[in-house]
Amino acid sequence: MTTQSTELQYLPSDLKRELLPQHVAVIMDGNGRWAKRQGLPRIMGHQRGVDALKDLLRCCKDWGIKALTVYAFSTENWKRPQKEVDFVMSLIQGFLRQELREMLEKNVQIQFVGNLQALPTAVQEEISRSMAATKNNRSIKFTVATNYGGRQEILQACRVIAQKVQEGILRPDEISEELFENHLYTAGTADPDLLIRTSGEMRLSNFLLWQMAYGEIYITDTLWPDFDRREFYRALCAYQQRERRFGKV
Ligand code: FPP
């Protein structure tokens, strides 16, 4: 691990444990800009982005956050240069190979959500292996959205539900929010309480459209490779100042 902070290893004392988000989601944006500022090729930004991600996962585990979901690759990201797409795929594969042992030791459950069948076979195999090996781990659920799109996720849920109605397995009036959620890729994981987006963009970019109905959003200008425990601490401080009303007064 290249970027592990010895600083802030434990939950800072001014954060209230009972007000921590249970589930944090992250749009890891700004890798390309980070690389450009350093005079490096874009892929080096992704490489450093993986280091930032590794430390955030460790930090969530150290501080007692129960779920972390990150946007690794969107359905739109295939439009990037082939070399960059290949590099991101190799980073995912490398991450799974290198981190599986530590995830097992630290009781981390990893899951991937998205249209995984379109990924290179070797990546799919690594994903299946790591999901199966960690499926009973319970200290933190780490979800990696890969070839993921929120609209596509909602559409595939609609198709499955429509099929069940057509086959007479379901009646239309049985389609509740709960039933719908159980057909999303994220079935079984509570909605995020907090979404962090780096690099200053103020958009959801097709990430967790259904799940973010009531989630708080925190945006920082910091570019993803520079997002460290101190930045995460700031995001959590801001979150703890918010009053969550869920539509009530
Ligand atoms: C956004 O930066 C980042 C991405 C599209 C890819 C991020 C993916 C990783 C870091 C791989 C991580 C996943 C695992 C499990 C290892 P950008 O390229 O859009 O930056 P820019 O907006 O500055 O160009």
Residues whose N, C-alpha, C, O or C-beta is under 5 A from the ligand:
A	BS01	FPP	M28 D29 G30 N31 G32 R33 W34 H46 G49 V50 Y71 A72 L91 I92 F95 V144
